[in-house]
Each structure stands twice: as C-alpha cells, then as structure tokens.
C-alpha cells in the first residue's frame, strides 16, 4: 500500500490500522477443521500465537513459561470443583497465556487447562 493512500484505505471496525485484503480476498469456504482444544490452547477471547491462521480468537498471545512451585491439578475450567485434566508435579512448566482472577490458563505436558495462580513461581 502506498503510504499516501493510508488516509483513505479501508479500516477494520475495531482497529485504526489500515487493512488491505490479499488478492482474492479472505475466502470463508469449506468446513472448519479446528484443532483439539484439549491439546491446543484456544478460547473465543484468546489463543496461543502458534495457532494464528488455524483458529479465530479476539487476541493471540505468546505463552510465558512459568514453573509450578508445588504440585497442582490442571483443571478443565477455572473452578476449585472443576474436572481434573491431569495432576502436575512441582517443577512442571506451564506455558501461560492468561493469568486473571486467581487462575492461570495455559498448557503443560501437552494438555490445556487452568491452575491456581498462587501455585506458580
């Protein structure tokens, strides 16, 4: 795009950045083939940056490696009574994508889930 055309370029509704469609546009055809959410970290609001182009999410993030200080269950949802995905021993690395309201979300040992934030170092 010519920098002089930036003022009149089409823009997305939520971004001030000018956008330019690739040749042929963005086709939305065929069946979705989403990766397994048990082993690929994505939600509607957030996904691992490694999944760009494979899933649609509001935001993408690079995971931050965090080490569990103590053993902790990896849970399916952010609730103390949630289903346990697996038990993680102390020293396990959680590749964290989100940490809010006392819960960290990410993946460890190939599985996605939540751990209590205070279990991380």
PyMOL commands that set and color helices and strands:
alter all, ss='L'
color gray80, all
select helices_A, chain A and resi 3-8+49-51+117-119
alter helices_A, ss='H'
color red, helices_A
select strands_A, chain A and resi 46-48+59-61+64-67+72-75+84-88+93-100+103-108+111-116
alter strands_A, ss='S'
color yellow, strands_A
deselect
rebuild
show_as cartoon
